[in-house]
Amino acid sequence: MTEHLAAYSTSTGEAVQFWILGTVAVIGALCTILMRRAVHSALCLAGTMIILAVFYLANGAYFLGVVQIIVYTGAIMMLFLFVVMLVGVTAADSLKETIKGQRWLALLCGLGFGILLVGGIGNAALTEFNGIGQANANGNVEGLAALIFTKYVFAFEITGALLITAVVGAMVLTHRERTERAKTQRELAGERVREGKQLPPLPAPGVYARHNAVDIPGLLPDGTTSDLTVSSTLRERGQIRDVSQEALSDLRSLERRSEERLERTAIEPAPSKRAEEASK
């Protein structure tokens, strides 16, 4: 009787863990579809996958928890994240609908998945089910293997075929064949000359040799600042320090001091002459 009640009851620690981690998992799932940047969405999805792995481990499904962390989160999700970071997918790219009606189809699939999820939860709540102890009587890996390769072998094979088809389809969609001859470096240089772009290397940031900060524009020989010496990102953020007038005033003060020093040395006699005059 006690074992029967333990199988259908939840302890306080399990309830606290479920509500805290479940809330974080739902927030991460919502952020995955609401974030404007693809990198942020991938990071939120990775966090949600890690929380799912914790749920698996807490319920005794050790094999699924380890696979969730190592394979899905550690390998596949990180691969997606690195690809997104290298390719540089922006928010504007995601707004372009390349396949007509894909949003309605995605909405329909999401609605169907929600109905299946509600039906599965309702079935588990209304009917009796085997406890995790009975399922893992001979070991978690052995019990999972027995279900996959006996009762659910066809579903497992169909899922594997769908995944392989998806990988091949992704390779076909991303493969691009070059339809025109690649331009040589001489042709690219000629285009840059005709378009009037910057040919030599960009000037280094800073004001002469007294400043080397990246947010300080360099001065041209006439004293004006050069916009090419600072990053366009800093320019858009408004983080560029304009020290051109300060630099010019400093140069004027240095020139004035040097001129005054030269005048004093020209007027005052040398130390040897002053010693001779004093001895006389």
Phi, psi and chi 1 to 4 in degrees:
 res  aa     phi    psi   chi1   chi2   chi3   chi4
   1 MET       -  -41.5 -174.6   65.7  179.4      -
   2 THR   -64.9  -41.5  -54.9      -      -      -
   3 GLU   -65.1  -37.0  -64.7  178.8   -2.4      -
   4 HIS   -64.8  -42.0 -179.2   74.0      -      -
   5 LEU   -68.7  -35.6  -67.1  175.9      -      -
   6 ALA   -66.5  -30.4      -      -      -      -
   7 ALA   -71.2  -26.6      -      -      -      -
   8 TYR  -109.2    9.4  -70.0   90.6      -      -
   9 SER  -116.8  159.5   61.3      -      -      -
  10 THR  -124.4  131.1  -56.9      -      -      -
  11 SER   -77.7  169.1   62.8      -      -      -
  12 THR   -65.2  -41.5  -55.3      -      -      -
  13 GLY   -62.8  -41.1      -      -      -      -
  14 GLU   -64.9  -39.0  -69.3  177.4  -11.3      -
  15 ALA   -66.3  -43.8      -      -      -      -
  16 VAL   -63.4  -42.8  171.7      -      -      -
  17 GLN   -62.5  -42.2  171.3 -168.8  -30.6      -
  18 PHE   -64.6  -46.6  173.4   77.9      -      -
  19 TRP   -71.0  -35.8  -73.7  110.3      -      -
  20 ILE   -72.0  -54.2  -66.8  177.7      -      -
  21 LEU   -69.5  -33.5  -64.2 -178.7      -      -
  22 GLY   -63.8  -40.2      -      -      -      -
  23 THR   -63.6  -43.6  -56.5      -      -      -
  24 VAL   -64.2  -38.9  177.1      -      -      -
  25 ALA   -65.0  -41.1      -      -      -      -
  26 VAL   -66.5  -40.5  171.5      -      -      -
  27 ILE   -63.2  -42.5  -66.5  174.8      -      -
  28 GLY   -64.1  -37.3      -      -      -      -
  29 ALA   -66.9  -40.3      -      -      -      -
  30 LEU   -66.9  -39.9  -67.7  176.1      -      -
  31 CYS   -65.3  -28.5  -67.7      -      -      -
  32 THR   -62.0  -37.1  -58.2      -      -      -
  33 ILE   -97.6  -11.7   60.7  176.5      -      -
  34 LEU  -104.5  -17.2  -64.0  178.5      -      -
  35 MET   -67.1  143.1  -75.5  -69.7 -177.6      -
  36 ARG   -81.2  -27.7  -64.3 -179.3   60.8   86.2
  37 ARG   -98.7  135.9  -64.3 -177.5  177.1  -85.8
  38 ALA   -65.7  -32.8      -      -      -      -
  39 VAL   -65.2  -43.4  175.6      -      -      -
  40 HIS   -65.3  -38.3  -63.0  165.8      -      -
  41 SER   -63.2  -41.4  -61.9      -      -      -
  42 ALA   -64.8  -39.1      -      -      -      -
  43 LEU   -65.5  -40.9  -69.5  174.8      -      -
  44 CYS   -64.6  -39.2  -66.9      -      -      -
  45 LEU   -66.1  -37.5 -177.4   57.4      -      -
  46 ALA   -63.7  -41.2      -      -      -      -
  47 GLY   -63.4  -39.7      -      -      -      -
  48 THR   -64.2  -38.9  -56.3      -      -      -
  49 MET   -64.8  -37.8  -73.3 -177.0  173.9      -
  50 ILE   -65.1  -40.1  -67.4  175.5      -      -
  51 ILE   -65.5  -38.3  -65.3  176.4      -      -
  52 LEU   -62.2  -38.0  -67.7  178.1      -      -
  53 ALA   -63.6  -37.2      -      -      -      -
  54 VAL   -63.8  -39.8  174.1      -      -      -
  55 PHE   -61.6  -42.4  -76.7  145.2      -      -
  56 TYR   -60.7  -45.9  -69.9  147.7      -      -
  57 LEU   -65.7  -37.1  -64.7  174.6      -      -
  58 ALA   -68.1  -27.5      -      -      -      -
  59 ASN   -93.7    7.5  -72.1  -70.8      -      -
  60 GLY    89.2    1.1      -      -      -      -
  61 ALA   -89.0   74.7      -      -      -      -
  62 TYR   -67.6  -38.2  -54.9  112.4      -      -
  63 PHE   -64.1  -46.4 -179.1   79.4      -      -
  64 LEU   -64.2  -37.3  -69.3  178.8      -      -
  65 GLY   -65.0  -43.5      -      -      -      -
  66 VAL   -67.1  -41.5  172.9      -      -      -
  67 VAL   -65.1  -38.0  168.4      -      -      -
  68 GLN   -61.3  -39.4 -180.0   76.2   16.6      -
  69 ILE   -78.9  -48.5  -66.4  176.9      -      -
  70 ILE   -74.7  -48.3  -63.2  177.4      -      -
  71 VAL   -84.0  -57.3  177.8      -      -      -
  72 TYR   -76.1  -53.3  -71.6   97.0      -      -
  73 THR   -77.5  -45.2  -52.6      -      -      -
  74 GLY   -77.9  -29.7      -      -      -      -
  75 ALA  -108.1  -63.7      -      -      -      -
  76 ILE   -68.1  -47.9  -61.5  177.2      -      -
  77 MET   -67.8  -39.8 -160.4   60.0 -124.9      -
  78 MET   -66.7  -33.4  -68.6  -59.7  103.8      -
  79 LEU   -64.1  -44.5  177.2   62.0      -      -
  80 PHE   -58.5  -43.2  -71.6  167.5      -      -
  81 LEU   -64.2  -44.2  180.0   60.8      -      -
  82 PHE   -66.0  -38.4  -70.7  149.9      -      -
  83 VAL   -64.4  -43.0  169.0      -      -      -
  84 VAL   -63.8  -40.5  167.7      -      -      -
  85 MET   -68.4  -36.3  -66.2  174.5   65.8      -
  86 LEU   -75.6  -42.0  -69.4  175.4      -      -
  87 VAL   -70.9  -36.3  173.5      -      -      -
  88 GLY    80.9   53.0      -      -      -      -
  89 VAL   -74.0  129.6  179.8      -      -      -
  90 THR  -106.0  173.0   60.1      -      -      -
  91 ALA   -69.5  -26.9      -      -      -      -
  92 ALA   -69.9  -31.3      -      -      -      -
  93 ASP   -67.5  -34.0  -62.1  -26.6      -      -
  94 SER   -73.2  -16.6   60.3      -      -      -
  95 LEU   -84.5   -8.8  -61.5  177.8      -      -
  96 LYS   -86.2  117.5  -63.1  179.0 -179.1  178.5
  97 GLU   -90.4  104.0 -172.8  173.8   -5.5      -
  98 THR   -81.4  -26.5   57.4      -      -      -
  99 ILE  -114.2  123.5  -57.9  176.8      -      -
 100 LYS   -67.7  133.0  -61.9  -62.0 -178.2 -179.7
 101 GLY    79.5   10.4      -      -      -      -
 102 GLN   -71.4  -27.2   62.9  176.9   -9.2      -
 103 ARG   -70.8  -41.1  -63.4 -172.9  179.7 -178.0
 104 TRP   -66.8  -37.1  -68.0  104.2      -      -
 105 LEU   -66.1  -40.1 -178.3   60.3      -      -
 106 ALA   -65.0  -38.8      -      -      -      -
 107 LEU   -64.0  -41.2 -179.2   61.2      -      -
 108 LEU   -65.3  -41.9 -177.5   61.3      -      -
 109 CYS   -64.8  -39.7  -67.4      -      -      -
 110 GLY   -64.2  -39.3      -      -      -      -
 111 LEU   -65.0  -42.4 -178.4   61.2      -      -
 112 GLY   -63.7  -39.8      -      -      -      -
 113 PHE   -64.9  -38.2  178.6   75.1      -      -
 114 GLY   -64.0  -39.7      -      -      -      -
 115 ILE   -64.4  -43.3  -65.9  174.0      -      -
 116 LEU   -63.2  -38.7  -67.8  175.9      -      -
 117 LEU   -66.1  -43.9 -175.7   61.7      -      -
 118 VAL   -64.8  -40.8  171.5      -      -      -
 119 GLY   -63.1  -41.1      -      -      -      -
 120 GLY   -65.5  -41.8      -      -      -      -
 121 ILE   -66.4  -40.4  -64.6  175.4      -      -
 122 GLY   -65.1  -39.2      -      -      -      -
 123 ASN   -64.7  -40.5 -174.5   24.2      -      -
 124 ALA   -69.1  -28.6      -      -      -      -
 125 ALA   -82.0  -28.7      -      -      -      -
 126 LEU   -94.4  -27.1  -62.9  177.2      -      -
 127 THR  -106.7  160.6   59.6      -      -      -
 128 GLU   -80.9  148.7  -65.6 -175.3   -1.4      -
 129 PHE  -141.0  159.0   55.0   90.8      -      -
 130 ASN   -73.3  140.9  -63.1  -32.5      -      -
 131 GLY   -73.2  166.8      -      -      -      -
 132 ILE   -67.6  -28.3 -167.5   67.6      -      -
 133 GLY   -67.0  -39.8      -      -      -      -
 134 GLN   -70.7  -37.2 -176.8  178.2   -5.3      -
 135 ALA   -67.6  -32.9      -      -      -      -
 136 ASN  -103.5   30.6  -66.3  -23.0      -      -
 137 ALA   -61.6  -42.0      -      -      -      -
 138 ASN   -98.7   10.0  -62.7  -35.6      -      -
 139 GLY   116.3  145.2      -      -      -      -
 140 ASN   -65.6  -44.2  178.8 -108.7      -      -
 141 VAL   -67.1  -41.6  178.3      -      -      -
 142 GLU   -65.6  -43.2  -70.5   78.7    0.2      -
 143 GLY   -64.7  -40.1      -      -      -      -
 144 LEU   -66.6  -40.8 -175.0   62.7      -      -
 145 ALA   -64.9  -38.3      -      -      -      -
 146 ALA   -63.9  -38.2      -      -      -      -
 147 LEU   -71.9  -39.4  -69.4  176.1      -      -
 148 ILE   -68.8  -43.2  -70.9  177.9      -      -
 149 PHE   -96.7    5.5  -64.4  106.5      -      -
 150 THR  -123.9  -67.7   56.2      -      -      -
 151 LYS   -77.4  -39.9 -174.1  176.8 -179.8  179.6
 152 TYR  -113.7   34.0  -59.2  103.8      -      -
 153 VAL   -68.5  -38.2   61.2      -      -      -
 154 PHE   -70.0  -41.9  -68.1  105.5      -      -
 155 ALA   -62.8  -37.1      -      -      -      -
 156 PHE   -65.4  -44.4 -180.0   73.1      -      -
 157 GLU   -66.7  -40.0  -64.9  -63.9  -25.1      -
 158 ILE   -65.0  -40.0  -68.4  173.8      -      -
 159 THR   -63.7  -42.0  -56.3      -      -      -
 160 GLY   -62.1  -39.9      -      -      -      -
 161 ALA   -65.3  -38.6      -      -      -      -
 162 LEU   -65.3  -40.2  -70.6  175.9      -      -
 163 LEU   -65.9  -41.7  -68.5  175.9      -      -
 164 ILE   -64.6  -41.4  -66.2  175.1      -      -
 165 THR   -62.4  -39.6  -55.1      -      -      -
 166 ALA   -64.9  -39.3      -      -      -      -
 167 VAL   -65.5  -44.5  171.4      -      -      -
 168 VAL   -64.3  -40.9  174.1      -      -      -
 169 GLY   -63.4  -39.3      -      -      -      -
 170 ALA   -64.7  -37.9      -      -      -      -
 171 MET   -66.2  -39.6  -66.2  175.4   60.0      -
 172 VAL   -67.0  -40.7  171.7      -      -      -
 173 LEU   -70.1  -34.3  -68.4  175.8      -      -
 174 THR   -85.6  -14.2   55.3      -      -      -
 175 HIS   -76.4  131.4  177.2   68.8      -      -
 176 ARG  -126.3  128.3  -63.5  179.4 -179.0  178.9
 177 GLU   -95.9  135.3  -65.9 -176.3   -0.8      -
 178 ARG   -74.2  122.8 -175.9  177.8  -65.5  -84.4
 179 THR   -98.3   -7.8   57.3      -      -      -
 180 GLU  -137.3  161.9   57.6 -176.7    7.0      -
 181 ARG   -71.0  139.7 -177.4 -179.5   61.1   85.1
 182 ALA   -70.7  137.8      -      -      -      -
 183 LYS   -75.4  142.7  -63.5 -179.2  179.8  179.1
 184 THR   -80.7  170.4   61.3      -      -      -
 185 GLN   -67.3  -32.4 -172.1  173.2    3.9      -
 186 ARG   -65.8  -40.9 -176.6 -177.0 -178.5   87.2
 187 GLU   -68.1  -39.0  -67.1  173.5  -10.6      -
 188 LEU   -64.9  -39.8  -66.3  175.1      -      -
 189 ALA   -65.1  -38.7      -      -      -      -
 190 GLY   -63.7  -38.9      -      -      -      -
 191 GLU   -64.9  -38.3  -69.4 -178.9   -2.0      -
 192 ARG   -64.1  -37.6  -68.8  176.7   62.8   87.7
 193 VAL   -67.3  -44.1  173.0      -      -      -
 194 ARG   -66.8  -33.5  -72.9 -169.7  -65.8  -90.6
 195 GLU   -82.4   -8.3  -65.6  175.6    0.4      -
 196 GLY    74.9   28.9      -      -      -      -
 197 LYS   -81.6  173.4  -65.0 -177.6  178.6 -179.9
 198 GLN   -70.0  118.5  179.1   73.6   21.5      -
 199 LEU   -91.0  -53.6  -65.1 -179.8      -      -
 200 PRO   -74.9  171.5   26.7  -34.4      -      -
 201 PRO   -61.6  149.8  -22.8   32.6      -      -
 202 LEU   -66.3  146.0  -64.0  177.2      -      -
 203 PRO   -66.6  153.6   22.5  -32.3      -      -
 204 ALA   -74.8  151.1      -      -      -      -
 205 PRO   -71.4  166.2   27.2  -34.8      -      -
 206 GLY   108.4  165.9      -      -      -      -
 207 VAL  -109.7  105.1 -179.3      -      -      -
 208 TYR    54.8 -133.2  -64.6  119.0      -      -
 209 ALA  -108.1    8.7      -      -      -      -
 210 ARG   -97.1  -11.9  -61.4 -177.9  -61.6  110.3
 211 HIS  -139.0  139.5  -62.9  -79.6      -      -
 212 ASN  -132.6   22.0   58.5   -4.6      -      -
 213 ALA   -76.4  146.5      -      -      -      -
 214 VAL   -75.9  -15.1  -64.6      -      -      -
 215 ASP   -97.7   11.5   58.7  -16.2      -      -
 216 ILE  -112.7  119.2  -61.5  179.4      -      -
 217 PRO   -70.8  148.6   25.6  -32.8      -      -
 218 GLY   -79.6  157.3      -      -      -      -
 219 LEU  -100.5  139.4  -67.3 -179.3      -      -
 220 LEU   -82.6  168.8  -62.4  175.4      -      -
 221 PRO   -57.3  -27.1  -26.9   35.0      -      -
 222 ASP   -85.4    1.3   57.8   -7.7      -      -
 223 GLY    96.0   -7.8      -      -      -      -
 224 THR   -84.7  158.2   58.6      -      -      -
 225 THR   -83.8  153.4   58.7      -      -      -
 226 SER  -109.1  122.5  174.9      -      -      -
 227 ASP   -71.3  -16.4  -65.3  -24.7      -      -
 228 LEU   -78.5   -9.7  -60.9  176.7      -      -
 229 THR   -87.4   -8.1   57.7      -      -      -
 230 VAL  -121.7  158.2  -67.9      -      -      -
 231 SER   -72.4  144.8  173.8      -      -      -
 232 SER   -66.2  -28.1   58.3      -      -      -
 233 THR   -64.6  -45.4  -56.5      -      -      -
 234 LEU   -64.6  -33.7  -64.3  178.0      -      -
 235 ARG   -66.8  -40.8 -170.9 -178.5  -56.1  110.5
 236 GLU   -68.8  -32.8  -66.3  176.1   -1.9      -
 237 ARG   -77.3  -13.1  -67.0  177.1  180.0  174.9
 238 GLY    73.7   31.3      -      -      -      -
 239 GLN  -105.9   25.6  -62.2  178.2  -13.6      -
 240 ILE   -96.3  128.9  -60.4  175.8      -      -
 241 ARG   -91.7  120.1  -68.9 -172.9  -67.2  172.5
 242 ASP   -91.5  105.2 -173.4    6.6      -      -
 243 VAL  -117.3   23.5  -65.4      -      -      -
 244 SER   -65.4  -45.7   57.4      -      -      -
 245 GLN   -66.9  -39.0  -62.0  -61.6  -31.1      -
 246 GLU   -63.0  -41.8  178.9 -176.2   -8.6      -
 247 ALA   -65.1  -41.7      -      -      -      -
 248 LEU   -65.8  -39.8  -68.6  177.2      -      -
 249 SER   -66.2  -37.0   61.2      -      -      -
 250 ASP   -64.7  -41.0  -68.3  -17.0      -      -
 251 LEU   -64.4  -39.5  -71.4  176.1      -      -
 252 ARG   -64.8  -41.7  -66.6 -168.2 -172.9   97.1
 253 SER   -65.5  -37.6   61.9      -      -      -
 254 LEU   -66.0  -42.4  -70.4  175.1      -      -
 255 GLU   -63.5  -39.0  -67.2  175.8   -4.8      -
 256 ARG   -65.7  -41.3 -165.8  179.3  -53.7  111.0
 257 ARG   -65.3  -40.6  -68.6  176.8 -176.1  175.5
 258 SER   -65.5  -39.2   61.3      -      -      -
 259 GLU   -64.8  -42.3  -69.0  176.5   -3.0      -
 260 GLU   -64.5  -38.1  -67.5  176.0   -3.8      -
 261 ARG   -65.2  -41.0 -171.5  178.7  -60.0  108.2
 262 LEU   -64.7  -38.3  -69.0  175.2      -      -
 263 GLU   -65.8  -40.6  -69.2  176.5   -2.6      -
 264 ARG   -66.2  -39.5  -74.0 -162.6  -59.1  -92.6
 265 THR   -68.3  -30.9   54.8      -      -      -
 266 ALA   -74.4  -34.0      -      -      -      -
 267 ILE   -81.3  -47.0  -64.7  174.3      -      -
 268 GLU   -72.3  140.7  -64.8  179.0   -2.6      -
 269 PRO   -73.5  162.9   25.4  -33.7      -      -
 270 ALA   -69.4  158.1      -      -      -      -
 271 PRO   -61.2  -34.6  -23.7   33.8      -      -
 272 SER   -67.6  -40.1   59.0      -      -      -
 273 LYS   -65.7  -38.6  -67.0 -177.4  178.0 -179.8
 274 ARG   -66.8  -33.2  -76.5 -174.3  -66.7 -179.2
 275 ALA   -68.3  -40.5      -      -      -      -
 276 GLU   -63.0  -42.8  -67.4  178.3   -2.9      -
 277 GLU   -63.4  -38.5  -67.6  176.8   -3.6      -
 278 ALA   -67.6  -35.0      -      -      -      -
 279 SER   -71.6  -33.8   60.1      -      -      -
 280 LYS   -70.3      -  -69.4  179.7 -178.6  179.0
